[in-house]
Amino acid sequence: ECYGMLRGACSAIRPVAVGRHAWLFAGSDKGAERAATIYSLVVTCRAIGVEPFEYLRDVLRRLAADRRADPATLTPRAWKRERARQAASGAPR
């Protein structure tokens, strides 16, 4: 049970603790690596105030359209900066 000031910390690590058991059943080492990558992207999005589903949907669509897309432009932070620039210039997303 979490109390007071620790509640935020407990809430932050709960998905990791719950996920540990589920990750045992990733199917393979490659499957576990892929799951860890997606988890890392989702956590990064949440930490910087980006909606993870919106980010992943947009990035996966871009990759499907152009497999040569620069990975550095597809990180959550770079994606957020690009969205902010587009919003400031009035350009469509």
GUDO-521126 format. One record per residue (C-alpha): residue in three letters; x, y, z. Coordinates in Angstrom, 3 decimals, decimal comma, always signed. Example, Ala and Ser with C-alpha at 12.3 -4.5 7.8 and 13.67 -1.06 7.14 Angstrom:
BEGIN
+------+----------+----------+----------+
: code :        x :        y :        z :
+------+----------+----------+----------+
:  ALA :  +12,300 :   -4,500 :   +7,800 :
:  SER :  +13,670 :   -1,060 :   +7,140 :
+------+----------+----------+----------+
***
This chain:
BEGIN
+------+----------+----------+----------+
: code :        x :        y :        z :
+------+----------+----------+----------+
:  GLU :   +0,000 :   +0,000 :   +0,000 :
:  CYS :   +1,302 :   +3,483 :   -0,886 :
:  TYR :   +0,817 :   +6,479 :   +1,366 :
:  GLY :   +1,199 :  +10,241 :   +1,054 :
:  MET :   +4,241 :  +11,390 :   -0,847 :
:  LEU :   +5,018 :   +7,869 :   -2,043 :
:  ARG :   +1,740 :   +7,534 :   -3,927 :
:  GLY :   +3,150 :   +9,175 :   -7,068 :
:  ALA :   +6,218 :   +6,962 :   -7,028 :
:  CYS :   +4,097 :   +3,870 :   -6,540 :
:  SER :   +1,830 :   +4,846 :   -9,408 :
:  ALA :   +4,844 :   +5,385 :  -11,650 :
:  ILE :   +6,391 :   +1,960 :  -11,014 :
:  ARG :   +3,193 :   -0,088 :  -10,836 :
:  PRO :   +3,072 :   -0,746 :  -14,621 :
:  VAL :   +6,681 :   -1,926 :  -14,509 :
:  ALA :   +5,995 :   -4,283 :  -11,611 :
:  VAL :   +2,841 :   -5,670 :  -13,212 :
:  GLY :   +4,543 :   -5,942 :  -16,587 :
:  ARG :   +7,468 :   -7,980 :  -15,271 :
:  HIS :   +5,281 :  -11,058 :  -14,981 :
:  ALA :   +3,692 :  -10,541 :  -18,406 :
:  TRP :   +7,073 :   -9,978 :  -20,050 :
:  LEU :   +8,096 :  -13,505 :  -19,145 :
:  PHE :   +5,680 :  -14,585 :  -21,852 :
:  ALA :   +6,906 :  -12,384 :  -24,696 :
:  GLY :   +7,446 :  -15,510 :  -26,799 :
:  SER :  +11,090 :  -14,892 :  -27,638 :
:  ASP :  +14,009 :  -12,611 :  -26,949 :
:  LYS :  +13,108 :  -10,574 :  -30,052 :
:  GLY :   +9,506 :  -10,297 :  -28,855 :
:  ALA :  +10,714 :   -9,057 :  -25,474 :
:  GLU :  +12,981 :   -6,486 :  -27,153 :
:  ARG :  +10,075 :   -5,209 :  -29,258 :
:  ALA :   +7,809 :   -4,989 :  -26,212 :
:  ALA :  +10,507 :   -3,073 :  -24,322 :
:  THR :  +10,900 :   -0,647 :  -27,235 :
:  ILE :   +7,169 :   +0,065 :  -27,386 :
:  TYR :   +6,999 :   +0,416 :  -23,597 :
:  SER :   +9,922 :   +2,863 :  -23,666 :
:  LEU :   +8,244 :   +4,964 :  -26,365 :
:  VAL :   +4,938 :   +5,050 :  -24,461 :
:  VAL :   +6,611 :   +6,043 :  -21,195 :
:  THR :   +8,656 :   +8,747 :  -22,938 :
:  CYS :   +5,518 :  +10,127 :  -24,584 :
:  ARG :   +3,710 :  +10,295 :  -21,273 :
:  ALA :   +6,695 :  +11,942 :  -19,588 :
:  ILE :   +6,812 :  +14,771 :  -22,138 :
:  GLY :   +3,072 :  +15,254 :  -22,461 :
:  VAL :   +2,460 :  +13,533 :  -25,792 :
:  GLU :   -0,537 :  +11,251 :  -26,313 :
:  PRO :   +1,141 :   +7,857 :  -26,982 :
:  PHE :   -1,586 :   +6,544 :  -29,309 :
:  GLU :   -1,505 :   +9,680 :  -31,473 :
:  TYR :   +2,305 :   +9,544 :  -31,635 :
:  LEU :   +2,491 :   +5,849 :  -32,514 :
:  ARG :   -0,309 :   +6,097 :  -35,100 :
:  ASP :   +1,425 :   +8,991 :  -36,866 :
:  VAL :   +4,909 :   +7,467 :  -36,766 :
:  LEU :   +3,722 :   +4,058 :  -37,991 :
:  ARG :   +1,847 :   +5,710 :  -40,864 :
:  ARG :   +4,945 :   +7,670 :  -41,815 :
:  LEU :   +7,110 :   +4,552 :  -41,747 :
:  ALA :   +4,596 :   +2,669 :  -43,882 :
:  ALA :   +4,627 :   +5,492 :  -46,431 :
:  ASP :   +8,406 :   +6,043 :  -46,446 :
:  ARG :  +10,706 :   +3,414 :  -44,982 :
:  ARG :  +13,637 :   +5,781 :  -45,516 :
:  ALA :  +12,325 :   +8,269 :  -42,938 :
:  ASP :  +15,060 :   +9,584 :  -40,661 :
:  PRO :  +14,667 :   +7,856 :  -37,250 :
:  ALA :  +16,000 :  +10,963 :  -35,497 :
:  THR :  +12,912 :  +12,869 :  -36,656 :
:  LEU :  +10,591 :  +10,178 :  -35,304 :
:  THR :  +11,552 :  +10,219 :  -31,621 :
:  PRO :   +8,816 :  +11,445 :  -29,269 :
:  ARG :  +10,713 :  +14,662 :  -28,488 :
:  ALA :  +11,433 :  +15,470 :  -32,139 :
:  TRP :   +7,828 :  +14,613 :  -33,040 :
:  LYS :   +6,540 :  +16,983 :  -30,347 :
:  ARG :   +8,819 :  +19,806 :  -31,582 :
:  GLU :   +7,624 :  +19,271 :  -35,162 :
:  ARG :   +3,975 :  +19,358 :  -34,061 :
:  ALA :   +4,599 :  +22,584 :  -32,151 :
:  ARG :   +6,258 :  +24,142 :  -35,236 :
:  GLN :   +3,340 :  +23,061 :  -37,421 :
:  ALA :   +0,820 :  +24,498 :  -34,976 :
:  ALA :   +2,731 :  +27,794 :  -34,792 :
:  SER :   +2,906 :  +28,111 :  -38,578 :
:  GLY :   -0,684 :  +27,021 :  -39,107 :
:  ALA :   +0,453 :  +24,112 :  -41,301 :
:  PRO :   -1,766 :  +21,033 :  -41,447 :
:  ARG :   -0,618 :  +17,995 :  -39,518 :
+------+----------+----------+----------+
***
